[in-house]
Amino acid sequence: MTKYVYLHIVVLLAFVFIIAGCRDKAERPAAPVEDAKAKAMLEGVWIDADEESVVFRIKGDTVYYPDSTSQPVAFKIIRDTMILSGGNGVSRYPIVKQGSYVFEFKNQNNDIVRLVKSDDPNDSLYFVRRPVVTLNQKKIIKRDSVVTFDDRQYHCYVQVNPTTYKVFRTYYNSEGIEIDNIYYDNIIHISIFAGADRLFSKDFRKSDFGNFVPKNMLKQCILSDIKLSGLDGKGFRYQVQLAIPDSPSSFMLNMTITYDGKVDMKVSNPAGA
């Protein structure tokens, strides 16, 4: 074999490899592109259209669940599919319909899940994680506190009174059987005196805090306690504890009772704060 023939073979083989490489690149499918617009439309809290219960919250590329035992998962929207990537692998859900306030997809049983975007800012409270609040059940608690402000002495009285008002907490056992646990709500009395003058007196029920707790969660809550936390120029500061039994879900409210007997309330730790 002459060196010219050898060179001709080398050039021919190189040409074959180049053609094969180009064909491989041409036949290789492009990586799927994520639908950023569809993904951005899902930002917010979504509730079941039929049961009006909170299903999940989407922020950025993450899905958060109201159940504290469920871990957040990453998600993508590729073509007409929502893809969740969690600890148990990847799950795909075909999208049936999507709009700014409507989202429908098929679950793993091929049932259509219909969601609507919440416009209630209180629904974000489902995703606030707090320590478990100890429940006060079936026992009277009395507290007398003497506090001083601006050289004047005040007597603050709190009494937690158990009631027969039932609060049901529903859960499912390992066999999937629905079980209701029964708890009992409290009525909490607060009185404030300056010497013999009564500045304030009221029985508080959990319904008094309905403007700060989502309605379907308020039904499961127990008014566990109201504690005096301090005194300043605005008035007497209390912390209100509303807790869901057997759950880390709870609501802490800051309540101020002014010197002229008015009540002001706000959420202690709003979602996102």
Solvent accessible surface area in square Angstrom, and as a share of the most:
residue,aa,sasa,rsa
1,M,171,0.76
2,T,81,0.47
3,K,147,0.62
4,Y,159,0.60
5,V,73,0.42
6,Y,133,0.51
7,L,108,0.54
8,H,122,0.55
9,I,67,0.34
10,V,67,0.39
11,V,89,0.51
12,L,97,0.48
13,L,94,0.47
14,A,47,0.36
15,F,117,0.49
16,V,79,0.46
17,F,146,0.61
18,I,108,0.55
19,I,74,0.38
20,A,54,0.42
21,G,32,0.31
22,C,77,0.46
23,R,146,0.53
24,D,72,0.37
25,K,146,0.62
26,A,88,0.68
27,E,127,0.57
28,R,148,0.54
29,P,117,0.74
30,A,93,0.72
31,A,85,0.66
32,P,74,0.46
33,V,127,0.73
34,E,59,0.27
35,D,56,0.29
36,A,76,0.59
37,K,158,0.67
38,A,13,0.10
39,K,33,0.14
40,A,69,0.53
41,M,54,0.24
42,L,0,0.00
43,E,78,0.35
44,G,22,0.21
45,V,14,0.08
46,W,0,0.00
47,I,31,0.16
48,D,30,0.15
49,A,42,0.33
50,D,120,0.62
51,E,135,0.61
52,E,125,0.56
53,S,41,0.26
54,V,19,0.11
55,V,46,0.26
56,F,9,0.04
57,R,55,0.20
58,I,2,0.01
59,K,112,0.47
60,G,45,0.43
61,D,79,0.41
62,T,28,0.17
63,V,2,0.01
64,Y,76,0.29
65,Y,58,0.22
66,P,32,0.20
67,D,74,0.38
68,S,35,0.23
69,T,112,0.65
70,S,43,0.28
71,Q,134,0.60
72,P,63,0.40
73,V,23,0.13
74,A,51,0.40
75,F,3,0.01
76,K,103,0.43
77,I,1,0.01
78,I,24,0.12
79,R,182,0.67
80,D,105,0.54
81,T,33,0.19
82,M,3,0.01
83,I,20,0.10
84,L,22,0.11
85,S,54,0.35
86,G,32,0.31
87,G,90,0.87
88,N,163,0.84
89,G,39,0.37
90,V,83,0.48
91,S,30,0.19
92,R,154,0.56
93,Y,31,0.12
94,P,66,0.41
95,I,29,0.15
96,V,69,0.40
97,K,114,0.48
98,Q,51,0.22
99,G,22,0.21
100,S,64,0.42
101,Y,138,0.52
102,V,49,0.28
103,F,0,0.00
104,E,25,0.11
105,F,15,0.06
106,K,66,0.28
107,N,44,0.22
108,Q,135,0.60
109,N,119,0.61
110,N,105,0.54
111,D,80,0.42
112,I,66,0.34
113,V,33,0.19
114,R,114,0.41
115,L,1,0.00
116,V,53,0.30
117,K,44,0.19
118,S,20,0.13
119,D,134,0.70
120,D,61,0.32
121,P,112,0.70
122,N,42,0.21
123,D,18,0.09
124,S,25,0.16
125,L,12,0.06
126,Y,23,0.09
127,F,27,0.11
128,V,17,0.09
129,R,107,0.39
130,R,24,0.09
131,P,114,0.71
132,V,103,0.59
133,V,16,0.09
134,T,114,0.66
135,L,40,0.20
136,N,15,0.08
137,Q,47,0.21
138,K,140,0.59
139,K,109,0.46
140,I,105,0.53
141,I,36,0.18
142,K,131,0.56
143,R,74,0.27
144,D,94,0.49
145,S,38,0.25
146,V,92,0.53
147,V,33,0.19
148,T,86,0.50
149,F,72,0.30
150,D,122,0.63
151,D,145,0.75
152,R,121,0.44
153,Q,118,0.52
154,Y,15,0.06
155,H,67,0.30
156,C,2,0.01
157,Y,52,0.20
158,V,6,0.03
159,Q,32,0.14
160,V,0,0.00
161,N,39,0.20
162,P,45,0.28
163,T,26,0.15
164,T,115,0.67
165,Y,127,0.48
166,K,115,0.49
167,V,5,0.03
168,F,104,0.43
169,R,57,0.21
170,T,57,0.33
171,Y,94,0.36
172,Y,139,0.53
173,N,45,0.23
174,S,113,0.73
175,E,129,0.58
176,G,52,0.50
177,I,103,0.52
178,E,99,0.44
179,I,57,0.29
180,D,74,0.39
181,N,48,0.25
182,I,81,0.41
183,Y,34,0.13
184,Y,49,0.19
185,D,9,0.05
186,N,2,0.01
187,I,24,0.12
188,I,0,0.00
189,H,41,0.18
190,I,0,0.00
191,S,6,0.04
192,I,0,0.00
193,F,61,0.25
194,A,6,0.05
195,G,68,0.66
196,A,102,0.79
197,D,87,0.45
198,R,160,0.58
199,L,48,0.24
200,F,21,0.09
201,S,49,0.32
202,K,76,0.32
203,D,63,0.33
204,F,1,0.00
205,R,107,0.39
206,K,36,0.15
207,S,80,0.52
208,D,55,0.28
209,F,0,0.00
210,G,30,0.29
211,N,130,0.67
212,F,47,0.20
213,V,2,0.01
214,P,7,0.05
215,K,171,0.73
216,N,53,0.27
217,M,12,0.05
218,L,25,0.12
219,K,137,0.58
220,Q,51,0.23
221,C,0,0.00
222,I,0,0.00
223,L,0,0.00
224,S,0,0.00
225,D,4,0.02
226,I,0,0.00
227,K,85,0.36
228,L,44,0.22
229,S,72,0.47
230,G,18,0.18
231,L,27,0.14
232,D,43,0.22
233,G,54,0.52
234,K,157,0.66
235,G,0,0.00
236,F,0,0.00
237,R,94,0.34
238,Y,2,0.01
239,Q,58,0.26
240,V,0,0.00
241,Q,22,0.10
242,L,0,0.00
243,A,2,0.02
244,I,7,0.03
245,P,1,0.01
246,D,102,0.53
247,S,13,0.08
248,P,44,0.28
249,S,20,0.13
250,S,6,0.04
251,F,3,0.01
252,M,29,0.13
253,L,0,0.00
254,N,56,0.29
255,M,1,0.01
256,T,27,0.16
257,I,0,0.00
258,T,35,0.21
259,Y,64,0.24
260,D,103,0.53
261,G,24,0.23
262,K,137,0.58
263,V,57,0.33
264,D,86,0.44
265,M,38,0.17
266,K,128,0.54
267,V,25,0.14
268,S,40,0.26
269,N,64,0.33
270,P,65,0.41
271,A,28,0.22
272,G,75,0.72
273,A,103,0.80
